[in-house]
């Protein structure tokens, strides 16, 4: 018996029948927004750097001029690898600088015959492109319009600590890999999530923290009885992949220097000795100027992690809380960039700001102003930006 015409399902499509699949449309929109915001970020940063040369001792002529402070340490890794012993008359060594980012710069250098500073800066810029896209991908199901995508992408492209995306630092690469780790874990692609986290842990030691988020994502719905009955080997392998980057780096350091924890011991030369993070927080508020600002940022980040739990994002909340705890335990220097280059922190900001257009305007003014100020101070030689 033939079904009646009314019972035959008809796919929804526009009258002209030319609509592309929804998934393809989203991907294309994400790509164009990423390219547009990445371009704007580069123009903004280069323009402010040029303006900085009008006053003071700022010096900016070429892309390579962005390479300062930690970028020079990464340059030493690209140039001669990791040292087996501290250099003469100094206890400073390049062991704390994890290998994946300088490796990406090394590939650019060898492929295009670039100078080491240029290859490092260019690597960071290209990885910013990757970071913007990965951040939108992390919660793509919540981005319903072009406006949503532009707002999400702008949080990365105009990060208040944007300078680290254009100065030959590992922040963009780390950010992108962590965002992809959350993306794959949310979709139960455990091997992919573990692989991205493993690469992140070869970029910064903080990548290892994703192990906690992985456990929450993979096993929070399983009781012990169900877990034993339906053991998923992919989940176990994915979990083992998460810290693999750091594990290989430790093995290399042990073979190369005789000390698997050489990267941690080397932090002593910068005065970074692990301590009580609450002591760091209290000390920041006792001080004035920048330490107090950083203390406020630490508090805001912990509040954001608590709010992520309220949003039923325990994997993100746990990750952010632990990362800030670890960063604060080593002192207040550089804690701000550790906070601002965490995907869960920017996601919390997105969820908060999307409630009000007025809030977006206020935040945009703050972020752009802070980013511009940091570029000027970067080229003026003020080491608080480190």
N, C-alpha and C positions, 0 to 999 in steps of 0.2 A: 504494500500500500504506500503510495507516494505521500510524503509529508506535505502539509499545507505550506504555502509560501511564507506565511507569517511565522512559521516555526523554524525556518532556515536561518541560522545566525549569519549576519552580515557584518564584516569588520568596519569599524568606524574610520572614516577618512574624510578629508576635505572634498568639496564638490569637484575640484579639478583633478583629484586623484594623484597629485604629485608630491604628497608629504613623504618625507624620509622617516625611517624608523626612529622612534623616540630615543633609543639609546644612542644612535648615530648623531642625532641632533644635539644631545647633551654633550657628547664628546667634542663635537665641533665647536659648540659654544664655549666649553671649558678651554679649548685650545686657543681660540681667538682672544678670550679674556686674559688668559695667561700671557700671550705674546704682547698684548696691549699694555698690561700693567707692568710687565717686565721692562718693556721699552721705556715707559714713563719713569720707572724707578731708576734706570740708568741715566736718563736725561736729567732727572732731578738731582741725583748724586753728583754727576759730573758738573752740572751747572753751579751747585752750591760750592763745590771744591774750587771752581774757577773764581767765584766771588770771594772766597776766603783768601785768595792771593792778593786781593786789593788792600788788605790791612795786615799788619803784623808781619810775622816771619813765615807765613804759610807758603808752601812750595808745591805747586801742582802743574805739571806740563804734560805728562803722559800717564797712561793707565798704570804703569809700573810704580808710579809715585805713591799709589795707595798702599803699597806693601811696606808695612811698618810693624814694629813690635813682634807679636807672635808670628806674623807672616815671615819674618826673617828666620825664625827658628824652623818653620816648615821648609824654607829655602835651603837651610843647612841639610835637612833630610834628603831633599831632592838632589842636592849637589854631591853629597858624599855619604849618604846613608846615616845610620845611627852610629854614634861614636862608641867605641869600646870602653873608653875611660874619659873622665872630664878633661876638657882642654886645659893647657898649662896656665897656671896662675888664676884659675877660676874654678868654682865648683858648679857652674852652670853647665848643663848638658841638654841635649835635645830628646832625651828619652820620653818625657811626658807627652810628646806630640805623636798621636796615633797615626798609623801608616796609610789608611785608605785615601784621605784627602791629598797628601803629597804625591801619592801614586797616581791619582787622576791628573795632577798638574804635570807629573813626569811624562805621562802619555802625550799631553798637549805639547810639551817642550820637544819631545823627540819627533812628533809627527809634523810640527810646523816650524821647527827650529827657532822657537821663541826664547827670549831671556827667561831666567828662572822667575824673577818677580812678575813679569808679564804673564807667564804661564799660570802662576798661583792666583793672581787676580782674575784672570780670564776663567779659570776653573771655578772659582767661587761665583762669578757672575752667571756662568752657564748652569751651575747647580742651583742658583736662585730660581731660574726658569723651571727647573725640575721641582723645586720646593713649592712654588706657587701652585702648580698643577696638582701635586700630591696632596696639598692641604685641601683644595676643593674636592678632590676625589675622596678624601677621608670621610666626609659627611655629605657626599653628593646628593643623597636622597632628600636632604633638607633644602637644597638649593633649587627653587622652583622657577626662578626667573633670571634674566640677565642681570637685573639689579642685585639680586642675592649673590650671584657669582662675583660681580665686581666688588661688592662689599667684602666678601670673604677673601678674595685675592688681594685686595688692598691692605688687609691686615698683615700680610707677609711682605708685599712689595713696598709698603711704606711703614714698616716696623720702626718704632722709635729708635731702636738700635740697629737700624738699617746699614750703618757703616760696615758692620761685620760681614755683610753679604757682598761687599764690593772691595774688600781689602785683603783678600787672600787668606781667609779664615775658613775653618771647617764647618761653621754654623749652618749654612744652607744645605750642605750634603747630609749632615746629621739630621736636620729638621725633616728633609724629604724622606729619608729612610724610616724614621720613626712614624711619620704620617702614613706611609705605605704599610708599615707593620700593623697599625691600628685598622687600616682599610681592609687588609686581607684577613685579619683575625675576626673582624666583624662579619665577614662572609664565610667564615669557617674554612678558609684556605690555609690550613695550618703549616704546610711546608713552605708556602710563599711568605707567610707572616714570620716564621722562624728564620728564613733566609734573609729577609729585610732587616730583622733585628740583629742577626749575626753580622751583617755588614755595618749596621749602626754601631755595634760594639767594637768594630775595627776602626771606627771614626772617632768615637769618644767613649770613655769608660762608662759614662752615663747610659749608653745604649744597653748595658747589661740589666738596667732597672726594668726594661721591658719584660723580663722573665716574670715579674710579679703580675703585670698586666696580662700576659699570655695565660698564666695559670687561671686568673679570674675569668677571662674570656672562654677558655677551653673547658673548664671543669666546674663552673659555678652552678650549672643546672644539673650536675650529676651527683647523686648520692654515692656513698662508698660502694654500696651493693651494685648499683647500676654500672659504676665505673669498672668494677672487677669483672662484671658479666659481659660488658660490651667494650672491651678495651680497644681503643682506636690507636693503631700503631702510628698513624700520621701525626696525631697529637703529641705522642711521646717524642718522635723524631724532631718535630717542629720545636718543641721545648728545648731539646738538646742543641739545636742549631742557634738558639738565641744568644748565648754567650760565646759562641765559637770564635768570633773575631778577636775578642780580648784574650781568649785562651791561647790562640795561636801566637798572638803578640807576646804573651808572657813566656811561652816556650822559646820564642825567638830571643827575647832578652836574656833568658837564662843561658841559652847557648852562646850568646854574643858577649854578655857582660859577667855571667856567673851569678846574676841576681834577677830572679823572675819578677820581683817587685821594684825593679830599678826605676820604673816610671813614677812610682809613688815616692820613693826615697829622694828622687831628684827635686821634688816640690819643695824640699827644705831650703834650697837655694833661693827660692822666692818667698820664703817665710810662711809657706802654707803647711802648717802642721795640723792634722785633724784634731778637732776639739768639740766643745759643747755648742751646738747650733743656737741654743737659747741664749748662751753667753754672748754670741755674736750679735744676736738680735738686740739684746739689752744694751750692749756696747754701742751699737749704731744709733740708738735713740739718745744715749748720753752725749754723743758727739753732735756736731752741727754740720750744716751744708750737705755735701754728697753722702756721707755715711748715714745721715738721717733719712735721706731720700731712699737709699737702698734698703734701709730698715722697713720703710713703708712698703716697698715693693715686695719684700719677703712676706710681710703680713698679708698683703693683697693676694699673693700667689697661694698662700695656705688657705685663705678664705675662698679663693676660686676652686681649689681642690675639694673643699667641703661642699661647695655648691654643685660641683660635678657629681658628687654622690647623690645629691638631692635630685639631679636631673637623670638619675639612674644610669650614670656612666661611671661605675666604680673602677673600671679598668683605667680610665683617664684620670680620675681623681687620685687613685693610688699612685700612678706614675708621677703625676705632678708633685704630690706631697713628698714622695721619696727623693725626687730629683732636687727639690729645693732644700730638703733636709741635708742631703749630701753636700750641696754647694755651700750652704751656710756653715757647715761643720768645718770647712777649710778656710773660713774667714769671709770678710765682706768684699774684698777685691774681686771683680769680675762676676759677682753673683747676679748682677742685673742682666747681663747678656745671657747667662744660663737660664734665667726666668723667661725672658722675652723670646728666646728661640726654642720654645717648647710648644709643639702642636696643641696639646690639651689646654694650655694657657690661652692661646689665641682663639681656640674654639670656645672657651668659656666667655671670652670678650665678645665674640660674635653672638652667642646666645643672649647675652645681656643687652647688647646694643640694638639688636633687631626689634626690640620692643618699642623703640622710640627713634624717630628721624632726628629729633633735636639732639639726642645723645650721640648719634653718629657725627653730627656736625662738630660737637664739642670734642669728641675723641679724635676726629680727623685733624682738627686744629692743633691739638696736643701732639699727636704722633708726627705730623709734618714738621712742626716747630722743633720738637726734640730731635728728630732725625737730622734736620738742617744744622742745629746747634752742635750735634755730635760730629758732623763732618767738618765743621769749622774748627772745633777743638782738636780733632784728629790731626789736621794739617798744621795746627798751631803748636803741636808738641806737648799737649797736656796729658800726662800719663794716667789720669783718672779714667780715661776712656778704655784703657786696657782691660 
